[in-house]
């Protein structure tokens, strides 16, 4: 059977031939070893015209060699629909005919489709068995009633069986009402003595109608038609044993608590979704435009009039920050929704912002094989690249809903009860009010994304230097999320493109480029961990009075991590204000010709760029391999791996020395996990102050860094102070890294001719 082939594509759009393996999010599928390896030639025209007088010849099968199968499978992972030119190239390279390559890809796509259909059939059969088991349990319960008081067989006596069942149900509902009041007092932060409108609890059905919102949010909300969500109570809450397959927990005490808590989470999710929709409307009175129309300010009074606090009143001493931003992104809505609903992929899409993210509980996986109606409990650590700003740890629910064809909404809101109460933070300095994004598909695989960020936080835990930046909404605002999303999606689109950028003057293979980018990604992630002290990596803080409060010093002992040198690693970071624009400071630090003015590893001379892998349209978004001018012939065994990027919210320059032998393995496509490195670098942020040209915290639409005023420069170093993990840390080691940071900052200021 002939299949219609797709034409060539000049650039890989995320969601079309989406290769999430570029960020380490998807595991390789297990393919069968004989997939598409047997091709045959059909009978010739003469054979077909021979009629009954001439016996029909058997079709000749051709089994491909293991090498041919390996090459075809590798190419299939990259491009399941090769064009004519690609098939011709494969046929020449593998000594096959063009039609053999064509038939192999057709057979391989058919086989993958069959495997997916087989998997869906298995899931449907399991769901059918589950419903049959539930039906059987319900019939048994109805045929054998139990007395609510004694637990024995019910004897109706003088009253009818129906009346006896009503009394039992009434007693159960009273008990549930008391539990609802207790949970609401703990969850919403306000006492509830009675409920005028009974709360609909989840029943044993797998489809739960969620068209009715919380108390005060009727069915006429903007959510539209009731949303059926696949709420499977068989999924155990974190810390409890999961239910047996096909059997849901009986309505005992624990079952009631689980159902009541999940019911309240569902109501909270619906209220948060409605608030998100209202706050992202184009002409919403919740936002006041500036005179020039470039900025928006949040209308606190209008918000207080329209909404009641869905997670309780604002804590004393907290301040509010709310921002929204709209941008065009190279990703379709389905791919972006899948990324947001997966904790690992979400963290990898926003690597400099999400230090750590985990799923605590899945209340619903969605319906119809999609994320429509998906609801889950998550924990995340959101960071700003400075040791002077604490990591925001937040526990929240994430709810996804499809509102129309190609239009999705994802909303987050903090919760104050947790599935893991033993590990709950004793002091939380922030709360995430309904925040999220609206994603709308556009032509050519692009999406229009409207992002909303709404926080309440304790300003006292933030250093004075960074308070203007946070209060302006730039630090954790919607502008930063959109800018990071645009930069990451642009990078993925470039990497999935079959053409090589003109800036990429390397001879690296596709596998070598990916290994280099994976190594650079780990380097930058470790740098962010050392600067922000998140729980992504275990660090022990040192409190040394002589260093002051602006310097954060930490240590860790590495014994078995192959990606880091064994021994005691010391990390030190600080932030300072520099009266230079962010663009000028970024250009100075990333220029290898000027590196000798501040880097002691440059041997006093300019460095040479050996490898350049572009990650964006701008020249500054790239991964580079630098080589210092060797003092003698024996000093050529060390290279500098460097990653630089800049978007509308932040600029980063991260680097680490790496030995040549390890890099040769990586550049040939080998595993980069065994390359030991210790990163150092810089993060540059606007200072958030206003001047004659406007607010420095207001991001320009073009995404540049030519902000008026100054910049906030964060400097971080990680060094190996002793190769023995059992050794003791000395004061001299701490003084060495402190002097290194101070000297580097002084050299930067001197080179830029600033005080």
Legacy VTK file of the C-alpha trace (Angstrom):
# vtk DataFile Version 3.0
C-alpha trace
ASCII
DATASET POLYDATA
POINTS 755 float
0.000 0.000 0.000
1.412 3.362 -0.982
1.409 6.109 1.641
1.521 9.813 1.012
4.956 11.145 1.853
5.488 14.469 3.532
7.680 17.077 1.896
10.931 18.390 3.305
10.959 20.934 6.072
13.485 23.748 6.295
13.269 24.013 10.078
12.112 21.578 12.729
9.087 22.959 14.591
8.516 21.657 18.090
5.489 19.414 18.077
6.052 18.350 14.446
8.614 15.544 14.448
9.195 16.634 18.044
12.449 15.229 19.344
12.284 15.745 23.085
15.462 13.714 23.496
17.359 16.952 22.784
16.730 17.969 26.394
16.888 14.483 27.880
13.143 14.282 28.425
12.243 11.156 26.550
13.768 7.717 26.673
14.564 5.824 23.503
11.752 3.512 22.405
12.470 -0.184 22.347
12.197 -1.200 18.742
11.993 -4.728 17.510
15.192 -5.900 15.919
13.489 -6.928 12.687
11.419 -3.741 12.225
11.101 -3.091 8.532
14.210 -5.145 7.790
12.518 -7.576 5.431
11.670 -6.030 2.050
10.635 -7.848 -1.087
10.398 -7.154 -4.762
7.007 -7.587 -6.361
6.481 -9.810 -9.372
7.385 -8.318 -12.726
4.880 -7.348 -15.377
5.620 -10.478 -17.395
4.982 -12.644 -14.375
1.625 -11.013 -13.805
0.486 -11.362 -17.412
1.334 -15.024 -17.658
-2.138 -16.156 -16.642
-2.886 -19.683 -15.537
-0.488 -21.211 -18.065
2.589 -19.856 -16.305
3.024 -20.447 -12.559
3.391 -17.255 -10.583
6.904 -16.671 -9.236
7.451 -16.289 -5.528
8.365 -12.829 -4.244
12.028 -12.484 -3.344
12.755 -11.282 0.184
15.830 -9.224 1.058
17.030 -9.215 4.655
19.017 -6.104 5.538
22.328 -6.406 7.310
22.601 -5.396 11.000
24.574 -2.327 9.953
21.877 -1.257 7.507
19.150 -1.760 10.119
21.111 0.252 12.694
21.602 3.147 10.283
17.958 3.111 9.171
16.707 2.994 12.767
18.969 5.892 13.745
17.716 7.973 10.838
14.098 7.024 11.614
14.460 8.502 15.114
15.607 11.754 13.557
13.151 11.893 10.656
10.328 9.333 10.241
9.292 10.934 6.914
12.419 11.359 4.761
12.091 13.192 1.485
13.310 11.949 -1.897
16.771 13.477 -1.493
17.255 11.930 1.947
16.106 8.495 0.738
18.472 8.689 -2.221
21.359 9.593 0.080
20.529 6.674 2.388
20.278 4.222 -0.483
23.719 5.205 -1.780
25.291 5.142 1.660
23.805 1.740 2.589
24.043 0.110 -0.863
20.269 -0.257 -1.141
17.808 0.609 -3.843
15.740 3.745 -3.418
12.487 1.794 -3.304
13.896 -0.516 -0.629
14.556 2.486 1.596
11.111 3.865 0.800
9.374 0.569 1.623
11.399 0.188 4.838
10.240 3.550 6.175
6.644 2.798 5.187
6.783 -0.548 7.000
8.449 1.026 10.043
5.781 3.723 10.345
3.051 1.114 9.965
4.650 -1.024 12.664
4.871 1.901 15.100
1.210 2.741 14.458
0.278 -0.897 15.132
2.215 -0.886 18.403
0.417 2.262 19.548
-2.971 0.798 18.670
-2.093 -2.416 20.506
-1.144 -0.394 23.597
-4.419 1.562 23.451
-6.391 -1.682 23.196
-4.647 -3.034 26.291
-5.488 0.137 28.237
-9.146 -0.055 27.144
-9.371 -3.685 28.201
-7.926 -2.839 31.612
-10.455 -0.037 32.044
-13.249 -2.415 31.039
-12.080 -4.972 33.609
-11.950 -2.217 36.223
-15.542 -1.180 35.525
-16.692 -4.800 35.668
-15.033 -5.239 39.076
-16.686 -2.066 40.369
-20.058 -3.202 39.130
-19.636 -6.521 40.878
-18.638 -4.848 44.145
-21.620 -2.512 44.009
-24.002 -5.422 43.416
-22.525 -7.312 46.379
-22.861 -4.255 48.605
-26.514 -3.780 47.623
-27.383 -7.436 48.160
-25.667 -7.633 51.575
-26.465 -4.443 53.556
-24.465 -3.840 56.735
-25.743 -2.176 59.868
-24.059 1.182 60.455
-24.041 0.731 64.251
-22.976 -2.858 64.814
-21.363 -3.787 61.514
-23.459 -6.945 61.234
-26.129 -7.827 58.691
-28.844 -5.224 58.578
-32.310 -6.297 59.812
-34.914 -3.785 58.628
-37.442 -4.761 61.320
-40.382 -2.379 61.511
-39.004 0.057 58.904
-38.601 -0.470 55.197
-35.281 -1.344 53.669
-35.211 1.981 51.767
-35.731 3.991 54.953
-33.000 2.056 56.711
-30.591 2.848 53.857
-31.529 6.533 54.012
-30.709 6.639 57.724
-27.344 5.033 57.131
-26.604 7.521 54.337
-27.690 10.426 56.549
-25.292 9.396 59.319
-22.478 9.068 56.817
-23.153 12.500 55.327
-23.126 14.126 58.755
-19.745 12.594 59.455
-18.446 13.810 56.099
-19.817 17.306 56.751
-17.793 17.549 59.953
-14.678 16.437 58.122
-15.288 18.972 55.345
-15.512 21.784 57.884
-12.283 20.674 59.546
-10.436 20.381 56.243
-11.786 23.693 54.986
-10.601 25.422 58.136
-7.110 24.027 57.556
-7.071 24.395 53.784
-8.736 27.762 53.184
-7.479 29.468 56.316
-10.976 30.421 57.488
-13.491 28.524 59.651
-16.618 27.036 58.107
-19.328 25.967 60.519
-21.853 24.784 57.950
-22.270 24.469 54.220
-25.408 25.850 52.643
-24.580 24.235 49.315
-23.450 20.633 49.781
-20.165 19.821 48.102
-20.357 17.146 45.461
-17.964 14.388 46.439
-16.265 12.119 43.946
-18.235 8.942 43.407
-16.945 5.610 42.258
-17.370 6.592 38.607
-14.168 7.231 36.689
-15.748 10.253 34.971
-16.340 13.178 37.358
-18.409 16.137 36.243
-16.514 19.288 37.251
-18.733 21.940 35.752
-19.692 23.272 39.214
-17.006 25.329 40.901
-16.363 26.338 44.477
-18.986 27.926 46.684
-19.899 31.204 44.998
-18.771 30.134 41.520
-21.780 28.774 39.754
-22.181 26.689 36.694
-22.513 29.815 34.563
-18.829 30.607 34.829
-16.592 31.159 31.849
-15.439 27.568 32.076
-18.295 26.629 29.736
-19.632 23.093 29.612
-19.019 20.672 32.485
-15.574 19.166 32.311
-15.426 15.370 32.639
-12.213 14.422 34.393
-10.912 10.917 34.781
-10.575 10.912 38.564
-9.209 7.521 39.463
-9.301 7.069 43.210
-7.233 3.970 42.768
-4.131 6.169 42.503
-2.815 6.252 46.032
-2.043 9.493 47.772
1.652 9.968 48.477
2.457 8.179 51.700
-0.417 5.650 51.404
-0.528 2.254 49.790
-1.994 2.232 46.257
-5.265 0.422 45.770
-5.472 -2.944 44.072
-5.873 -2.733 40.290
-9.500 -2.524 39.329
-10.722 -2.017 42.901
-11.212 1.390 44.474
-11.014 2.054 48.209
-14.125 1.416 50.215
-15.860 4.328 51.885
-13.999 3.944 55.145
-12.404 6.727 57.149
-9.268 6.902 55.034
-11.329 6.739 51.871
-13.429 9.671 53.035
-10.372 11.778 53.867
-8.809 11.094 50.493
-12.019 11.891 48.632
-12.718 15.026 50.642
-9.225 16.404 50.197
-9.268 15.711 46.468
-12.718 17.236 46.152
-11.448 20.456 47.704
-8.433 20.451 45.387
-10.773 20.118 42.413
-12.867 23.071 43.603
-9.728 25.133 44.105
-8.490 24.229 40.612
-11.766 25.358 39.028
-11.721 28.654 40.909
-8.087 29.248 39.908
-8.878 28.492 36.254
-11.709 31.022 36.197
-9.482 33.648 37.804
-6.737 32.984 35.244
-9.158 33.437 32.346
-10.450 36.741 33.675
-6.979 38.126 34.419
-5.648 37.279 30.947
-8.472 38.949 29.012
-7.141 41.603 26.647
-9.215 44.539 27.901
-9.532 43.442 31.509
-10.062 46.248 34.066
-7.563 44.406 36.272
-4.723 46.063 34.329
-4.021 49.771 33.910
-1.959 50.812 30.887
0.683 53.508 31.077
0.394 56.705 29.050
2.677 55.369 26.304
0.797 52.048 26.215
3.993 50.004 26.657
3.512 48.982 30.297
0.721 47.556 32.414
0.168 47.988 36.137
-1.872 45.634 38.264
-5.108 47.114 39.643
-5.131 45.846 43.246
-8.449 47.522 44.115
-10.285 45.973 41.163
-8.827 42.569 41.976
-10.022 42.773 45.590
-13.492 43.725 44.341
-13.792 40.898 41.798
-12.200 37.992 43.668
-12.273 36.601 47.165
-8.984 35.009 48.305
-9.128 31.405 47.129
-6.276 30.342 49.437
-7.029 32.585 52.380
-6.064 36.162 53.270
-2.612 37.530 52.526
-0.187 36.891 55.428
0.952 39.871 57.432
4.023 41.564 55.969
3.653 40.005 52.509
3.595 42.133 49.363
1.950 41.334 46.027
3.539 41.130 42.591
1.455 40.487 39.482
2.526 40.650 35.823
1.347 39.319 32.487
3.016 39.061 29.085
2.136 37.758 25.616
4.613 36.311 23.117
4.855 34.162 19.982
6.696 30.878 20.522
7.996 28.221 18.100
6.001 25.353 19.618
2.462 24.072 19.158
-0.070 23.945 21.966
-0.051 20.162 22.465
3.745 19.981 22.802
3.826 22.905 25.251
1.001 21.453 27.368
2.781 18.094 27.566
5.955 19.885 28.641
4.191 21.866 31.377
2.402 18.799 32.779
5.632 16.779 33.087
7.787 17.946 36.000
11.107 16.932 34.451
10.385 18.404 31.033
9.050 21.584 32.631
12.275 22.028 34.615
14.381 21.396 31.494
12.401 23.927 29.461
13.149 26.583 32.119
16.609 25.470 33.336
17.724 28.784 34.839
14.389 29.299 36.620
13.296 25.891 37.933
15.923 24.442 40.227
13.880 21.359 41.065
10.371 20.101 40.325
8.580 16.899 41.316
5.077 15.490 41.016
3.663 14.665 44.448
0.327 13.224 43.377
-1.715 12.778 40.206
-5.423 13.323 40.806
-6.338 13.001 37.133
-4.341 12.200 34.007
-6.967 13.793 31.771
-9.552 12.280 29.500
-9.624 10.718 26.067
-5.880 10.211 25.978
-5.243 13.969 26.243
-4.317 16.371 29.032
-7.806 17.893 29.069
-8.847 17.812 32.719
-5.430 16.743 34.063
-4.893 17.737 37.700
-1.795 17.053 39.778
-0.020 18.186 42.935
3.531 19.462 42.433
6.441 20.925 44.369
8.925 23.298 42.755
11.862 25.519 43.615
11.886 28.720 41.567
15.165 30.620 41.583
16.733 33.923 40.618
20.435 33.737 39.809
21.787 35.465 42.897
22.786 34.272 46.383
21.009 37.331 47.811
17.523 36.143 46.749
16.185 33.005 48.494
14.828 30.194 46.372
11.027 30.252 46.270
9.769 26.863 47.419
6.127 26.376 46.560
3.697 23.461 46.690
0.799 23.828 44.304
-1.773 22.129 42.132
-1.526 22.335 38.345
-4.732 22.082 36.321
-4.957 21.799 32.517
-8.079 22.366 30.433
-8.798 22.580 26.716
-11.205 25.440 25.997
-11.447 25.099 22.214
-9.674 23.451 19.315
-6.036 24.494 19.646
-6.676 26.585 22.792
-5.414 25.319 26.167
-5.043 26.789 29.636
-2.733 25.640 32.438
-3.108 27.166 35.911
-1.175 26.822 39.187
-2.222 27.791 42.704
-0.529 27.177 46.058
-1.962 24.757 48.579
-1.353 24.849 52.302
-2.030 21.214 53.001
0.280 18.583 51.644
0.495 14.941 50.885
3.921 14.850 52.525
3.329 16.706 55.752
6.473 15.314 57.359
8.634 17.133 54.814
6.603 20.344 54.728
8.634 23.508 55.071
8.230 25.027 58.546
8.511 28.526 57.095
7.305 29.448 53.648
8.166 32.949 52.458
5.912 33.039 49.376
2.571 31.942 47.959
1.614 31.408 44.331
-1.820 32.810 43.585
-3.611 31.617 40.419
-0.908 31.840 37.744
-0.323 30.135 34.435
-0.717 30.536 30.708
-3.191 30.482 27.834
-1.811 28.762 24.712
-3.403 29.275 21.302
-2.221 27.555 18.129
-1.134 29.708 15.205
-0.150 28.801 11.623
3.168 27.083 10.831
3.486 25.373 14.218
3.759 28.562 16.286
1.699 29.420 19.362
0.521 32.613 20.998
1.198 32.336 24.737
-0.263 34.697 27.326
1.489 34.224 30.673
0.307 35.389 34.098
2.398 35.455 37.275
0.781 36.373 40.609
2.797 36.016 43.828
2.655 37.088 47.444
6.006 37.041 49.228
7.866 38.261 52.296
10.117 41.112 51.174
12.163 40.970 54.377
13.985 37.818 53.227
15.218 39.604 50.073
18.416 41.667 50.072
17.972 45.424 49.665
19.926 45.315 46.400
17.293 43.118 44.711
14.059 44.524 46.127
13.523 47.028 43.275
13.998 44.240 40.728
11.422 41.995 42.392
8.900 44.750 43.059
9.083 45.782 39.374
7.924 42.269 38.427
11.032 41.393 36.432
12.659 38.957 38.865
9.930 36.312 38.908
7.449 37.941 36.509
5.686 36.782 33.369
8.220 38.608 31.155
10.963 36.273 32.331
8.922 33.116 31.689
8.026 34.191 28.157
11.612 35.265 27.358
13.016 31.941 28.607
10.394 29.931 26.736
11.097 31.775 23.478
14.854 31.275 23.839
14.585 27.556 24.638
12.131 26.830 21.827
14.301 28.721 19.347
17.259 26.619 20.438
15.321 23.378 19.980
14.076 24.447 16.556
17.648 25.150 15.439
18.920 21.828 16.776
16.135 19.876 15.054
16.783 21.619 11.754
18.668 19.532 9.220
20.698 22.545 8.079
23.751 23.737 10.005
23.963 27.367 11.029
26.468 29.537 9.212
27.919 30.449 12.616
28.671 26.812 13.322
32.128 26.506 11.773
32.761 23.052 13.214
32.983 19.615 11.715
30.979 18.019 14.530
28.392 15.390 13.723
24.823 15.717 14.952
25.605 13.277 17.771
28.723 15.257 18.707
26.778 18.528 18.842
24.168 16.968 21.096
26.753 15.548 23.465
28.456 18.931 23.692
25.141 20.674 24.379
24.224 18.099 27.002
27.553 18.672 28.744
27.046 22.457 28.613
23.531 22.037 30.016
24.872 20.113 33.011
27.605 22.693 33.509
25.108 25.574 33.630
22.751 23.631 35.892
25.545 22.978 38.405
26.526 26.640 38.272
22.958 27.727 39.092
22.842 25.226 41.957
26.043 26.639 43.439
24.792 30.226 43.179
21.241 29.739 44.486
21.830 26.891 46.984
18.790 24.929 45.835
18.131 21.359 46.933
18.978 20.069 43.435
22.460 19.378 44.830
23.419 18.902 48.461
25.491 21.790 49.821
26.621 22.594 53.365
26.587 26.316 54.106
29.487 27.976 55.901
28.882 30.998 58.099
32.093 32.992 58.341
31.741 36.408 59.933
34.716 37.938 58.144
33.074 37.424 54.722
29.927 39.435 55.439
26.311 38.712 54.517
26.767 39.387 50.795
29.037 36.367 50.224
27.569 32.836 50.241
30.117 30.054 50.781
29.201 26.358 50.662
30.989 23.021 50.495
30.194 19.510 49.357
32.057 16.223 49.441
32.082 14.274 46.201
32.815 10.571 46.434
31.037 8.775 43.587
29.731 11.431 41.194
31.650 10.943 37.908
30.584 14.373 36.663
32.594 16.165 39.320
36.184 15.774 40.561
36.411 13.648 43.738
37.200 15.516 46.916
35.991 18.652 48.688
34.387 21.236 46.428
34.049 24.833 47.605
31.435 27.145 46.084
31.369 30.900 46.615
29.079 33.514 45.079
28.175 37.146 45.562
26.274 39.911 43.761
27.232 43.546 43.181
25.791 46.533 41.364
27.736 47.762 38.340
26.921 51.124 36.652
27.047 49.563 33.165
24.243 48.419 30.866
23.523 44.720 30.736
24.393 44.487 27.025
27.808 46.095 27.456
28.690 43.926 30.437
27.587 40.742 28.639
29.572 41.582 25.484
32.680 42.249 27.551
32.532 38.991 29.542
31.825 36.689 26.586
34.491 38.170 24.277
37.390 35.695 24.202
39.729 38.437 22.970
39.197 40.426 26.204
39.199 37.452 28.558
42.744 38.067 29.757
41.573 41.289 31.421
39.707 39.350 34.118
40.366 35.572 33.813
43.478 34.118 35.436
43.063 30.957 33.282
43.806 32.872 30.099
47.581 32.903 30.737
47.686 36.646 30.210
46.645 36.625 26.549
43.549 36.354 24.335
41.820 33.033 23.863
40.964 31.363 20.582
37.515 29.970 19.839
37.939 26.401 18.563
34.279 25.309 18.404
31.100 27.388 18.099
27.639 25.775 18.336
24.821 28.264 17.828
21.771 28.010 20.092
19.859 31.039 18.829
19.674 33.720 16.184
21.878 36.081 18.198
25.621 35.499 18.146
25.756 35.535 21.946
23.525 32.456 22.372
25.989 29.632 21.851
28.238 26.944 23.298
31.948 27.510 22.630
35.205 25.715 23.144
38.081 28.073 23.935
41.825 27.488 24.006
44.255 29.730 25.815
47.583 30.695 24.328
49.955 28.075 25.651
53.020 29.327 27.482
54.862 26.223 26.338
54.066 23.209 24.197
53.054 21.089 27.190
50.211 23.422 28.289
47.762 22.428 25.552
45.955 19.700 27.538
43.234 21.985 28.947
40.372 23.713 27.139
37.551 25.990 28.332
33.953 24.945 27.712
31.724 28.025 27.732
27.988 28.617 27.381
26.557 32.111 26.902
23.002 33.282 26.352
20.978 36.442 26.643
17.248 37.110 26.527
14.950 39.900 27.620
15.276 39.022 31.300
18.791 37.763 32.018
22.302 37.215 30.607
24.586 34.332 31.555
28.240 33.437 30.921
29.270 30.048 32.379
32.540 28.253 31.779
34.629 25.358 33.088
38.070 23.942 32.291
37.906 20.475 30.670
40.740 18.193 29.598
41.233 17.516 25.904
40.923 13.737 26.134
37.450 13.892 27.708
36.282 16.465 25.175
37.421 14.320 22.255
35.104 11.561 23.485
32.190 14.007 23.805
32.741 15.615 20.405
32.672 12.189 18.775
29.198 11.608 20.263
30.232 9.793 23.438
28.570 9.974 26.856
29.175 13.335 28.530
28.054 12.173 31.996
31.585 11.030 32.853
33.287 14.348 32.128
34.286 15.938 35.430
33.953 19.713 35.574
33.561 22.548 38.074
31.694 25.543 36.628
32.217 29.229 37.277
30.612 32.231 35.669
28.392 35.279 35.752
24.697 36.147 35.736
23.619 39.664 34.754
20.224 41.153 35.618
18.747 44.655 35.276
18.748 46.550 38.553
15.049 47.452 38.471
15.598 51.181 39.052
13.970 53.958 37.056
15.781 56.729 35.249
15.104 59.306 32.540
14.714 56.569 29.925
12.151 54.629 31.915
12.237 51.752 34.371
15.196 49.462 34.071
12.987 46.646 35.280
10.634 47.066 32.335
11.700 44.655 29.636
11.853 45.838 26.070
9.793 43.990 23.463
12.876 43.382 21.357
14.549 41.387 24.081
17.771 43.395 24.186
19.750 44.375 27.223
20.397 48.048 26.460
18.764 49.088 29.714
19.478 52.516 31.017
21.168 52.655 34.417
23.144 49.785 35.865
23.181 46.009 36.168
23.242 43.445 38.947
26.259 41.184 38.432
26.458 37.805 40.171
29.859 36.105 40.276
30.174 32.437 41.232
33.180 30.112 41.485
33.486 26.408 42.283
36.967 25.068 43.029
38.422 21.793 44.270
40.203 22.551 47.533
41.276 18.978 48.325
41.184 15.758 46.301
40.475 13.693 49.435
36.785 13.648 50.466
37.800 12.982 54.089
40.045 16.042 54.327
39.209 19.060 56.481
38.400 22.431 54.991
40.888 25.127 55.917
40.410 28.846 56.387
43.081 29.449 53.756
40.890 27.759 51.120
37.955 30.021 51.957
40.203 33.085 51.826
41.553 31.968 48.445
38.154 31.762 46.754
37.039 34.995 48.438
40.091 36.794 47.093
39.503 35.259 43.666
35.980 36.683 43.484
37.021 40.087 44.813
39.946 40.300 42.400
37.761 39.301 39.439
35.165 41.971 40.250
37.872 44.621 40.611
39.402 43.666 37.250
36.008 43.839 35.533
35.284 47.291 36.940
38.748 48.511 36.047
38.450 47.268 32.466
35.054 48.928 32.088
36.402 52.084 33.763
33.751 52.178 36.486
34.142 52.695 40.208
LINES 1 756
755 0 1 2 3 4 5 6 7 8 9 10 11 12 13 14 15 16 17 18 19 20 21 22 23 24 25 26 27 28 29 30 31 32 33 34 35 36 37 38 39 40 41 42 43 44 45 46 47 48 49 50 51 52 53 54 55 56 57 58 59 60 61 62 63 64 65 66 67 68 69 70 71 72 73 74 75 76 77 78 79 80 81 82 83 84 85 86 87 88 89 90 91 92 93 94 95 96 97 98 99 100 101 102 103 104 105 106 107 108 109 110 111 112 113 114 115 116 117 118 119 120 121 122 123 124 125 126 127 128 129 130 131 132 133 134 135 136 137 138 139 140 141 142 143 144 145 146 147 148 149 150 151 152 153 154 155 156 157 158 159 160 161 162 163 164 165 166 167 168 169 170 171 172 173 174 175 176 177 178 179 180 181 182 183 184 185 186 187 188 189 190 191 192 193 194 195 196 197 198 199 200 201 202 203 204 205 206 207 208 209 210 211 212 213 214 215 216 217 218 219 220 221 222 223 224 225 226 227 228 229 230 231 232 233 234 235 236 237 238 239 240 241 242 243 244 245 246 247 248 249 250 251 252 253 254 255 256 257 258 259 260 261 262 263 264 265 266 267 268 269 270 271 272 273 274 275 276 277 278 279 280 281 282 283 284 285 286 287 288 289 290 291 292 293 294 295 296 297 298 299 300 301 302 303 304 305 306 307 308 309 310 311 312 313 314 315 316 317 318 319 320 321 322 323 324 325 326 327 328 329 330 331 332 333 334 335 336 337 338 339 340 341 342 343 344 345 346 347 348 349 350 351 352 353 354 355 356 357 358 359 360 361 362 363 364 365 366 367 368 369 370 371 372 373 374 375 376 377 378 379 380 381 382 383 384 385 386 387 388 389 390 391 392 393 394 395 396 397 398 399 400 401 402 403 404 405 406 407 408 409 410 411 412 413 414 415 416 417 418 419 420 421 422 423 424 425 426 427 428 429 430 431 432 433 434 435 436 437 438 439 440 441 442 443 444 445 446 447 448 449 450 451 452 453 454 455 456 457 458 459 460 461 462 463 464 465 466 467 468 469 470 471 472 473 474 475 476 477 478 479 480 481 482 483 484 485 486 487 488 489 490 491 492 493 494 495 496 497 498 499 500 501 502 503 504 505 506 507 508 509 510 511 512 513 514 515 516 517 518 519 520 521 522 523 524 525 526 527 528 529 530 531 532 533 534 535 536 537 538 539 540 541 542 543 544 545 546 547 548 549 550 551 552 553 554 555 556 557 558 559 560 561 562 563 564 565 566 567 568 569 570 571 572 573 574 575 576 577 578 579 580 581 582 583 584 585 586 587 588 589 590 591 592 593 594 595 596 597 598 599 600 601 602 603 604 605 606 607 608 609 610 611 612 613 614 615 616 617 618 619 620 621 622 623 624 625 626 627 628 629 630 631 632 633 634 635 636 637 638 639 640 641 642 643 644 645 646 647 648 649 650 651 652 653 654 655 656 657 658 659 660 661 662 663 664 665 666 667 668 669 670 671 672 673 674 675 676 677 678 679 680 681 682 683 684 685 686 687 688 689 690 691 692 693 694 695 696 697 698 699 700 701 702 703 704 705 706 707 708 709 710 711 712 713 714 715 716 717 718 719 720 721 722 723 724 725 726 727 728 729 730 731 732 733 734 735 736 737 738 739 740 741 742 743 744 745 746 747 748 749 750 751 752 753 754
